[in-house]
Amino acid sequence: AKRRALMREYGANLTLIEEKMIEQYYAYASRLTQKLKTPFHVDHIIPVSRGGVHTPDNLQVVPAKWNWSKNNRNTEKWHPSPI
């Protein structure tokens, strides 16, 4: 609940363009999940619990498994492995 409140607080200061960009991150995560049959999440690079903000420049789309393992312990960007 605390995290959701923080995201709402930061969301109040977003421009319309930033709101649309965030929507696009979530839409992209959904499309990847459907296409690859593997869950993907929108991740905060710097976790909200560690002072990160809910803005487009702090978001990335990552595999859910990686996001769960990351928890809020680090601020790494995800780099896909080459196939």
Stockholm file with secondary structure:
# STOCKHOLM 1.0

chainA/1-83         AKRRALMREYGANLTLIEEKMIEQYYAYASRLTQKLKTPFHVDHIIPVSRGGVHTPDNLQVVPAKWNWSKNNRNTEKWHPSPI
#=GR chainA/1-83 SS CHHHHHHHHHHTTCCHHHHHHHHHHHHHHHHHHHHHSSCEEEEESSCGGGTCCSSGGGEEEEEHHHHHHHTTSCCCCCCCCCC
#=GC SS_cons        CHHHHHHHHHHTTCCHHHHHHHHHHHHHHHHHHHHHSSCEEEEESSCGGGTCCSSGGGEEEEEHHHHHHHTTSCCCCCCCCCC
//
